[in-house]
């Protein structure tokens, strides 16, 4: 597994957690984290 794959997996995990929690603020933070992980994965792929 590459680092990009790892961060993409973390992004997907954060999205799933965001859907599972009942607290809107927590869900929002998890969605933000998911996007950051996705962007980081993209950057890693572009540099390698």
N, C-alpha and C positions, 0 to 999 in steps of 0.2 A: 504494500500500500504506500503510495506516495504521500508527501505532506499535503498536497492539494486534495487528494482523496480524503485524507483525514479531516481536513477543514470542511469539505463538502458534507461528509458524514455528520460532523458536529452541527452544521447548518440545518440539515434535515432533522436531527434530533431536537434542536431548539424549536423548530417549527412544530413538531409533534407535541412537545411539552406546552407550547403556547396554546395549542388547541385544547389541551387537557386541563389546564388550570382554570379556576373560576374567577380569579382576581384579575380585573382588566389591566391594572398597572403592571402586574407581573407578566401577563401575556404580551403587553406592549414591549417590555424590556426584552423578553425572549425573542420576539420578532426582530427587534433591532440587532440583537446578538446574531441571529441567524443570517441577517443581511451582511453583517461584518465578516462572519465566517465565509460566506459565499464570495464576497469581494476579495478576501485574502486568498482563497483558493484560486480565483481567477488570476490574481497577480502572480502567484507562484507558478502557475502554468505558463504565463507570458514570459517569465524570466528563465524558464528552463526549457 
